Amino acid sequence: STIRSGDQLFIHGAAATPSVLIDALVARASELENVTLVHMHAEGPHPHVAPEMEGHFRHRSLFIGPNARKAVNEGRADFVPVFLSDIPRLISSGLLPLDAVFVNMTPPDQHGFCSLGTSVDTMLTAIRQAKIVIAQLNRAMPRTLGDSFVHVSQIDYGVYVDQPPYEFLPGEISAEEDRIGEYVADLVCDGATLQMGIGAIPSAAGKHMINKRDLGVHTEMFTDPIVDLVEAGVVTGQRKEINCGKIVSAFMMGSRRLYEFVDENPMVELRPVDYTNDTAVIRRLSRMTAINSAIEVDLTGQVSADSIGFRMYSGVGGQMDFMRGAALAEEGRAIIALPSTAAGGKFSRIVPMLKEGAGVVTT
């Protein structure tokens, strides 16, 4: 009820999307005009981007998820291309002013601190800068450690809920993806520090790393394959030059098993993206190995990962942060892994030049 027409809100994202608050806001649509909702990829049904919400709500995406893709490409929602590591500065500088923030966090502990759970990413900056902080105090949210805490005194309004974080369950790994994963794993040396995204190829790569030793993790996104490697004794983090013995991440998406693994786990530290994705931090990790994917790569080495020609697909995200950071690291390796064709072999994804209108995420 504190949200007014013309306000700009920042929404907690990924698995931590505060859908109870979004649903309550959408229920007031008839009372509101031109309310802007800003967020990165967020899970859930996204009722605020439905065609009938036009004029009431405007979605401004910093990274496009499947639930916002149609609205962006139809012109009913906006996309702001930005490096993930730059989003906190975009907010703190005042270029992206915030009237309110919707956040999904644990209830306060005995000291009054709430954990941001599955997604720290840009939320600490958003909470500091927003005029009003509205929270889902979620009993089902895992309590993650690291730089993930907000004191209850910073919250203006809160509602208790029991809503587990959204799960992401990858599909079956094809024979082609499994082979690519094997090639990727072959490039990972013992003692390397990994950054891996989500999907079949990172899952396949993880499966083929089972005989590696003393791997570390410094990543923007934390997914299930890393849990497998920890439990197999492959990921120890003992050779990391910084945050030794720790899995460092900005946010996570995966299964319930992943969320149970990170709950109160001192091996896992969640940090803001302007730390995890800072090239000055990443390059300090020798043998840093960044594993990313793409839609197309041209013969000059330009990587398009956010669009198919003029059609927006995802976002800039953190690929360039990690590809550059890994390239600067001692014995670092920056890997783009993708099938060479699409649509059952009909189209090549390695092309003389990118499609007209395609975004260059990595040069």
C-alpha positions as CSV (number, residue, x, y, z in Angstrom):
1,S,0.0,0.0,0.0
2,T,3.0,2.3,0.3
3,I,3.7,2.1,-3.5
4,R,2.4,5.1,-5.4
5,S,2.0,5.8,-9.1
6,G,5.2,6.8,-10.8
7,D,7.4,4.9,-8.3
8,Q,10.4,2.9,-9.3
9,L,11.0,-0.4,-7.5
10,F,13.9,-2.8,-7.4
11,I,13.0,-6.5,-7.1
12,H,15.1,-9.3,-5.6
13,G,15.9,-11.8,-8.4
14,A,16.7,-15.3,-9.5
15,A,15.5,-18.0,-7.1
16,A,14.7,-15.3,-4.4
17,T,12.0,-13.6,-6.5
18,P,9.5,-12.2,-3.8
19,S,6.4,-13.4,-5.6
20,V,4.1,-12.8,-2.6
21,L,4.9,-9.1,-2.7
22,I,4.7,-8.9,-6.5
23,D,1.3,-10.6,-6.5
24,A,0.1,-8.2,-3.8
25,L,1.3,-5.2,-5.9
26,V,-0.4,-6.6,-9.1
27,A,-3.6,-7.0,-7.2
28,R,-3.6,-3.1,-6.8
29,A,-3.0,-2.5,-10.5
30,S,-6.2,-0.6,-11.0
31,E,-5.1,2.0,-8.5
32,L,-1.6,2.5,-10.0
33,E,-0.1,4.0,-13.1
34,N,3.5,4.0,-14.5
35,V,5.1,2.0,-11.7
36,T,8.5,0.7,-12.9
37,L,9.8,-2.7,-11.7
38,V,13.6,-3.1,-12.2
39,H,15.3,-6.4,-11.8
40,M,17.8,-8.9,-13.3
41,H,16.6,-12.3,-14.3
42,A,13.8,-13.3,-11.8
43,E,12.0,-16.6,-11.6
44,G,8.2,-17.0,-11.3
45,P,5.2,-16.1,-13.5
46,H,5.8,-12.4,-13.7
47,P,2.1,-11.2,-13.7
48,H,3.3,-7.6,-14.0
49,V,4.5,-8.1,-17.6
50,A,1.1,-9.3,-18.8
51,P,-0.3,-7.3,-21.7
52,E,-3.2,-6.1,-19.6
53,M,-0.8,-4.5,-17.1
54,E,0.5,-2.0,-19.7
55,G,0.1,1.5,-18.4
56,H,0.0,0.2,-14.8
57,F,3.5,-1.4,-14.6
58,R,6.6,-1.1,-16.8
59,H,9.2,-3.8,-16.5
60,R,12.8,-2.7,-16.8
61,S,15.1,-5.7,-17.2
62,L,18.9,-5.6,-16.4
63,F,19.0,-9.3,-17.6
64,I,16.1,-10.9,-19.5
65,G,14.6,-14.1,-18.3
66,P,12.3,-16.4,-20.3
67,N,9.3,-14.9,-18.5
68,A,10.1,-11.3,-19.7
69,R,11.5,-12.1,-23.2
70,K,8.2,-11.7,-25.0
71,A,7.3,-8.4,-23.4
72,V,10.8,-7.0,-24.1
73,N,10.7,-8.0,-27.8
74,E,7.1,-6.7,-28.2
75,G,8.2,-3.3,-26.8
76,R,6.1,-3.6,-23.6
77,A,9.2,-3.8,-21.4
78,D,12.6,-2.3,-21.5
79,F,16.1,-3.8,-21.5
80,V,19.2,-2.0,-20.1
81,P,22.5,-3.6,-21.3
82,V,24.9,-3.4,-18.4
83,F,27.8,-5.5,-17.0
84,L,26.6,-7.3,-13.9
85,S,29.5,-5.8,-12.0
86,D,28.4,-2.3,-12.8
87,I,24.8,-2.6,-11.5
88,P,25.6,-1.6,-7.9
89,R,27.3,1.5,-9.1
90,L,24.4,2.3,-11.4
91,I,22.2,2.3,-8.3
92,S,24.5,4.0,-5.9
93,S,25.3,6.8,-8.3
94,G,21.7,7.8,-8.5
95,L,21.4,7.0,-12.3
96,L,18.9,4.3,-11.3
97,P,17.0,6.0,-8.4
98,L,14.8,3.7,-6.3
99,D,11.7,4.6,-4.4
100,A,11.3,1.1,-2.9
101,V,12.8,-2.4,-2.9
102,F,11.1,-5.8,-2.6
103,V,13.3,-8.3,-0.9
104,N,13.0,-12.0,0.1
105,M,15.1,-12.9,3.1
106,T,15.2,-15.0,6.2
107,P,13.5,-13.9,9.4
108,P,15.9,-12.0,11.8
109,D,18.2,-14.1,14.0
110,Q,18.7,-13.5,17.8
111,H,21.0,-10.5,16.8
112,G,18.4,-9.0,14.5
113,F,20.1,-10.0,11.2
114,C,18.3,-11.4,8.2
115,S,20.2,-13.3,5.5
116,L,19.5,-12.6,1.8
117,G,19.5,-16.3,1.2
118,T,20.0,-17.5,-2.4
119,S,20.7,-14.1,-3.9
120,V,23.0,-11.3,-2.6
121,D,24.0,-10.0,-6.1
122,T,23.0,-6.3,-6.0
123,M,20.6,-6.3,-3.1
124,L,22.8,-4.7,-0.4
125,T,23.2,-1.6,-2.5
126,A,19.6,-1.5,-3.5
127,I,18.5,-1.7,0.2
128,R,20.9,1.1,1.2
129,Q,19.6,3.4,-1.6
130,A,15.9,2.7,-1.6
131,K,13.6,5.0,0.3
132,I,11.4,2.1,1.5
133,V,12.4,-1.5,2.1
134,I,9.6,-4.1,2.0
135,A,10.5,-7.7,2.9
136,Q,9.2,-11.2,2.7
137,L,10.6,-12.7,6.0
138,N,10.7,-16.2,4.6
139,R,11.0,-19.1,7.0
140,A,11.8,-21.4,4.0
141,M,14.8,-19.4,2.7
142,P,18.2,-20.9,3.4
143,R,20.4,-18.8,5.7
144,T,23.5,-18.2,3.6
145,L,26.7,-16.7,5.1
146,G,29.3,-14.2,3.9
147,D,28.4,-10.6,3.0
148,S,24.7,-11.5,3.0
149,F,23.2,-9.9,6.1
150,V,20.7,-7.0,6.5
151,H,19.7,-5.8,10.0
152,V,16.0,-5.7,10.8
153,S,16.3,-2.0,11.5
154,Q,16.8,-1.4,7.8
155,I,13.4,-2.9,7.0
156,D,10.4,-0.6,6.8
157,Y,7.7,-3.3,6.3
158,G,7.8,-7.0,6.5
159,V,5.4,-10.0,6.1
160,Y,6.1,-13.5,7.2
161,V,5.9,-16.2,4.6
162,D,6.8,-19.9,4.0
163,Q,7.8,-20.1,0.4
164,P,10.8,-22.2,-0.7
165,P,13.1,-20.5,-3.3
166,Y,12.3,-21.3,-6.9
167,E,14.0,-24.5,-8.1
168,F,15.8,-24.8,-11.4
169,L,16.2,-28.4,-12.7
170,P,18.3,-28.8,-15.8
171,G,17.1,-31.3,-18.5
172,E,18.9,-34.4,-19.7
173,I,22.4,-34.0,-21.1
174,S,22.6,-34.9,-24.8
175,A,25.5,-36.9,-26.2
176,E,26.8,-33.8,-28.0
177,E,26.6,-31.7,-24.7
178,D,28.4,-34.5,-22.8
179,R,31.2,-34.6,-25.4
180,I,31.6,-30.8,-25.1
181,G,31.6,-31.1,-21.3
182,E,34.4,-33.6,-21.6
183,Y,36.5,-31.2,-23.8
184,V,35.9,-28.4,-21.3
185,A,36.9,-30.6,-18.3
186,D,40.1,-31.5,-20.2
187,L,41.1,-27.8,-20.1
188,V,40.7,-27.6,-16.3
189,C,43.9,-28.3,-14.4
190,D,44.3,-29.4,-10.8
191,G,44.1,-26.5,-8.4
192,A,42.1,-24.4,-10.8
193,T,39.3,-22.0,-9.6
194,L,36.1,-22.3,-11.5
195,Q,33.4,-20.0,-12.7
196,M,30.5,-21.9,-14.3
197,G,27.0,-20.9,-15.4
198,I,23.9,-23.0,-15.6
199,G,22.7,-25.5,-18.1
200,A,23.6,-28.8,-19.7
201,I,27.2,-28.0,-20.8
202,P,28.4,-26.8,-17.3
203,S,26.6,-29.9,-15.8
204,A,28.4,-32.2,-18.2
205,A,31.8,-30.5,-17.6
206,G,31.3,-30.9,-13.8
207,K,30.6,-34.6,-14.3
208,H,33.9,-35.0,-16.2
209,M,35.9,-33.2,-13.5
210,I,35.4,-35.9,-11.0
211,N,39.1,-37.0,-11.0
212,K,40.5,-33.5,-10.6
213,R,42.1,-32.3,-7.4
214,D,41.8,-29.2,-5.2
215,L,39.5,-27.2,-7.4
216,G,38.2,-23.9,-6.1
217,V,35.1,-21.9,-6.9
218,H,34.7,-18.2,-7.5
219,T,31.6,-17.6,-9.6
220,E,28.6,-15.3,-10.0
221,M,26.2,-18.2,-10.1
222,F,26.3,-21.3,-7.9
223,T,24.6,-24.5,-9.2
224,D,24.1,-28.1,-8.4
225,P,27.2,-29.6,-10.2
226,I,29.4,-27.8,-7.7
227,V,27.7,-29.6,-4.8
228,D,28.5,-32.9,-6.6
229,L,32.2,-31.9,-6.8
230,V,32.3,-30.8,-3.1
231,E,30.8,-34.1,-2.0
232,A,33.3,-36.0,-4.2
233,G,36.2,-34.2,-2.5
234,V,37.1,-32.5,-5.8
235,V,36.3,-28.9,-4.7
236,T,38.3,-27.9,-1.6
237,G,39.4,-24.4,-2.4
238,Q,42.7,-25.0,-0.6
239,R,44.8,-23.6,-3.4
240,K,42.9,-20.3,-3.8
241,E,45.0,-17.2,-3.2
242,I,42.0,-15.3,-1.7
243,N,39.0,-16.7,0.2
244,C,41.0,-19.9,0.7
245,G,38.7,-22.9,1.3
246,K,35.6,-20.9,0.5
247,I,33.1,-21.2,-2.4
248,V,32.4,-17.6,-3.3
249,S,29.3,-16.7,-5.3
250,A,26.8,-13.9,-5.8
251,F,23.6,-15.9,-6.2
252,M,22.5,-19.5,-6.8
253,M,19.9,-21.4,-8.8
254,G,19.3,-25.1,-8.6
255,S,17.5,-27.9,-6.8
256,R,16.3,-28.1,-3.2
257,R,19.4,-30.2,-2.5
258,L,21.5,-27.1,-3.4
259,Y,19.5,-24.9,-1.1
260,E,19.9,-27.4,1.8
261,F,23.6,-27.6,1.1
262,V,24.2,-23.9,1.5
263,D,22.0,-23.4,4.6
264,E,24.3,-22.3,7.4
265,N,27.3,-23.8,5.5
266,P,30.5,-21.9,6.4
267,M,32.2,-23.2,3.3
268,V,29.9,-21.0,1.2
269,E,30.2,-17.2,1.1
270,L,27.8,-15.0,-0.9
271,R,29.2,-11.7,-1.9
272,P,27.9,-8.7,-4.0
273,V,28.5,-8.8,-7.7
274,D,30.8,-5.8,-7.6
275,Y,33.2,-8.1,-5.6
276,T,32.6,-11.5,-7.3
277,N,32.7,-10.0,-10.8
278,D,35.5,-7.5,-10.3
279,T,38.3,-8.3,-12.7
280,A,40.8,-7.0,-10.1
281,V,39.6,-9.7,-7.7
282,I,39.2,-12.5,-10.4
283,R,42.8,-12.0,-11.8
284,R,44.3,-12.7,-8.3
285,L,43.2,-16.3,-8.6
286,S,45.9,-18.3,-10.5
287,R,44.5,-20.9,-12.8
288,M,41.2,-19.1,-12.9
289,T,39.0,-20.9,-15.4
290,A,35.9,-19.2,-16.7
291,I,33.4,-21.4,-18.6
292,N,30.7,-19.6,-20.5
293,S,28.4,-20.2,-23.5
294,A,27.2,-18.2,-26.5
295,I,24.5,-17.9,-29.2
296,E,27.0,-17.1,-31.9
297,V,30.8,-16.5,-32.3
298,D,32.2,-14.9,-35.4
299,L,35.6,-15.4,-37.0
300,T,37.0,-12.3,-35.4
301,G,36.2,-13.8,-32.0
302,Q,33.2,-11.6,-31.2
303,V,30.8,-13.5,-28.9
304,S,27.1,-12.8,-29.0
305,A,25.3,-14.2,-25.9
306,D,22.4,-11.8,-25.4
307,S,20.5,-11.6,-28.6
308,I,19.7,-13.4,-31.9
309,G,20.0,-10.6,-34.3
310,F,17.6,-7.8,-33.2
311,R,15.7,-10.2,-30.9
312,M,16.8,-9.9,-27.3
313,Y,17.3,-13.2,-25.6
314,S,19.1,-12.7,-22.2
315,G,21.5,-10.0,-21.3
316,V,25.2,-8.9,-21.0
317,G,25.4,-10.4,-17.5
318,G,28.8,-11.2,-16.1
319,Q,30.4,-13.1,-19.1
320,M,32.8,-10.3,-20.0
321,D,33.8,-9.7,-16.3
322,F,34.9,-13.4,-16.0
323,M,36.3,-13.9,-19.5
324,R,38.6,-10.8,-19.0
325,G,39.4,-11.6,-15.4
326,A,40.4,-15.2,-16.3
327,A,42.5,-14.0,-19.2
328,L,44.4,-11.7,-16.9
329,A,45.0,-14.3,-14.2
330,E,48.3,-16.3,-14.0
331,E,47.7,-19.5,-16.0
332,G,44.1,-18.4,-16.4
333,R,41.8,-19.9,-19.0
334,A,38.7,-18.2,-20.6
335,I,36.5,-20.7,-22.3
336,I,33.4,-20.3,-24.6
337,A,31.7,-23.6,-25.0
338,L,28.8,-24.1,-27.4
339,P,27.5,-26.6,-30.0
340,S,28.8,-25.7,-33.4
341,T,25.3,-25.8,-34.9
342,A,21.7,-25.1,-34.1
343,A,18.2,-26.4,-35.1
344,G,19.5,-29.9,-35.7
345,G,22.5,-28.8,-37.8
346,K,20.5,-26.4,-40.0
347,F,22.4,-23.3,-38.8
348,S,26.0,-22.8,-38.0
349,R,26.7,-20.9,-34.7
350,I,30.3,-20.2,-35.8
351,V,29.9,-17.6,-38.5
352,P,31.8,-15.2,-40.7
353,M,30.0,-12.3,-39.1
354,L,27.4,-11.9,-36.4
355,K,23.7,-11.4,-37.4
356,E,22.7,-7.8,-38.0
357,G,21.7,-6.3,-34.7
358,A,23.4,-8.9,-32.6
359,G,25.0,-7.7,-29.3
360,V,28.7,-8.3,-28.7
361,V,28.9,-9.4,-25.1
362,T,32.6,-10.4,-25.3
363,T,35.0,-8.9,-27.8
